[in-house]
């Protein structure tokens, strides 16, 4: 799972946007690790949220992910 977490963080850091959907994050991870399953990416992302490296961003109708401290993803 550590490899998947690393791939997620690299995707988040290199992404042009500060917030992204799970599907976009999954595609980014699969470029590096083509055999990874969506469930494994979801578990790794949840783990990163629990470690406070990623955060959820809810628009009300959809949930996005963001790298903590990047863009307007922090609660003010």
C-alpha positions as CSV (number, residue, x, y, z in Angstrom):
1,X,0.0,0.0,0.0
2,X,2.9,2.4,0.6
3,X,3.7,2.3,-3.1
4,X,0.1,3.3,-3.9
5,X,0.2,6.1,-1.4
6,X,3.4,7.4,-2.9
7,X,1.9,7.3,-6.4
8,X,-1.2,9.2,-5.1
9,X,0.9,11.9,-3.5
10,X,3.0,12.3,-6.7
11,X,-0.2,12.6,-8.8
12,X,-1.6,15.2,-6.4
13,X,1.7,17.2,-6.4
14,X,2.1,17.1,-10.1
15,X,-1.6,17.8,-11.0
16,X,-2.3,21.2,-12.3
17,X,-5.5,21.5,-10.3
18,X,-5.7,21.6,-6.6
19,X,-8.8,19.4,-6.4
20,X,-9.5,16.3,-8.4
21,X,-12.0,13.4,-8.6
22,X,-11.3,9.9,-7.5
23,X,-11.4,8.7,-11.2
24,X,-8.7,11.1,-12.2
25,X,-6.6,10.1,-9.2
26,X,-7.1,6.4,-10.1
27,X,-6.0,7.0,-13.7
28,X,-2.9,8.8,-12.5
29,X,-2.0,5.9,-10.3
30,X,-2.6,3.4,-13.0
31,X,-0.1,5.2,-15.3
32,X,2.6,4.2,-12.7
33,X,1.1,1.0,-11.5
34,X,-1.2,-0.5,-14.2
35,X,-2.2,-3.6,-12.2
36,X,-3.6,-1.8,-9.2
37,X,-7.3,-2.2,-8.4
38,X,-9.7,0.7,-7.7
39,X,-10.4,-0.7,-4.2
40,X,-6.7,-0.6,-3.4
41,X,-6.5,3.1,-4.5
42,X,-9.5,3.9,-2.4
43,X,-8.0,2.3,0.7
44,X,-4.7,4.1,0.2
45,X,-6.5,7.5,-0.4
46,X,-8.5,6.9,2.8
47,X,-5.3,6.2,4.7
48,X,-3.8,9.4,3.4
49,X,-6.8,11.3,4.6
50,X,-6.5,9.8,8.0
51,X,-2.8,10.8,8.0
52,X,-4.0,14.3,7.1
53,X,-1.9,14.4,3.9
54,X,-5.0,14.5,1.6
55,X,-8.4,16.1,2.4
56,X,-11.9,15.7,1.1
57,X,-13.5,18.6,-0.6
58,X,-17.3,18.4,-1.0
59,X,-19.2,20.5,-3.5
60,X,-22.5,19.2,-2.2
61,X,-23.2,17.0,-5.2
62,X,-19.8,15.4,-5.5
63,X,-16.7,14.7,-3.4
64,X,-13.2,15.6,-4.6
65,X,-9.8,15.1,-3.1
66,X,-7.1,17.7,-2.5
67,X,-3.6,17.8,-1.3
68,X,-3.6,19.4,2.2
69,X,-2.3,22.9,2.1
70,X,-2.6,23.4,-1.6
71,X,-5.2,25.7,-3.2
72,X,-8.4,26.6,-1.5
73,X,-8.9,23.3,0.2
74,X,-8.4,24.4,3.8
75,X,-11.2,25.3,6.2
76,X,-11.0,28.9,7.1
